[in-house]
Amino acid sequence: MSHEVEPRQLLHLVFGGELKSLEDVEFKDLSHVDMVGVYPDFKSAHAAWKAKAQATVDNAHMRYFIVHLHRVLDPSDD
């Protein structure tokens, strides 16, 4: 009898929006921040981030970020 162990969920949040300036990470309008989604692993989060970043490449003030939610939820688990 084999017991498959599911890989642990390592949640990642992808979000972004237009920044006020290129020198700082302060959004121009928080009501327009694009919450792309929450992903179960870095690979899928990176794919979503890359798609959004490439789609907005013509606007230098647009930035997308990946937040490692699993590190925020359990900072002792590094």
C-alpha positions in Angstrom: 0.0 0.0 0.0 1.6 3.3 -1.1 0.8 6.6 0.5 1.4 9.6 -1.7 2.4 12.7 0.2 1.0 15.8 -1.4 3.5 18.6 -1.8 3.1 21.3 0.8 1.2 24.4 -0.3 3.6 27.4 -0.5 1.1 30.2 -1.1 2.2 33.2 -3.2 0.3 36.4 -4.0 0.8 38.3 -7.3 -0.3 41.9 -7.5 0.7 45.2 -9.1 -0.2 48.6 -10.3 1.0 51.9 -11.4 3.6 53.6 -9.2 3.8 57.3 -8.4 7.5 57.3 -9.4 10.2 55.0 -10.5 12.3 55.6 -7.4 9.8 54.3 -4.8 7.2 51.5 -4.3 4.2 53.7 -3.7 1.1 53.2 -5.8 -0.5 56.0 -7.7 -4.0 54.9 -6.8 -4.6 52.1 -4.4 -8.2 51.6 -5.7 -6.6 50.5 -9.0 -4.1 47.9 -7.6 -4.5 44.7 -9.7 -4.8 41.7 -7.4 -3.8 39.0 -9.9 -4.3 36.0 -7.6 -3.0 33.6 -5.0 -0.9 30.6 -6.3 0.1 27.3 -4.6 3.7 27.5 -5.6 6.4 29.9 -6.8 6.5 28.4 -10.4 2.8 29.2 -11.1 3.1 32.6 -9.3 6.1 33.5 -11.4 4.2 32.6 -14.6 1.3 34.9 -13.7 3.7 37.7 -12.7 5.6 37.3 -16.0 2.5 37.5 -18.1 1.3 40.6 -16.3 4.7 42.3 -16.4 5.0 41.6 -20.2 1.5 42.8 -20.9 2.3 46.2 -19.3 5.9 46.6 -20.5 4.9 49.8 -22.4 4.2 51.6 -19.1 7.4 52.1 -17.2 5.4 53.0 -14.0 3.6 49.6 -13.9 5.1 47.1 -11.5 4.0 43.6 -10.5 5.2 41.8 -7.4 5.3 38.3 -5.9 4.7 38.1 -2.1 5.7 34.8 -0.4 2.6 34.4 1.7 3.8 31.2 3.2 6.6 33.2 4.8 4.2 35.8 6.1 1.8 33.2 7.5 4.6 31.2 9.2 7.8 33.2 9.5 9.5 30.5 11.6 9.3 28.1 8.7 12.1 29.1 6.4 
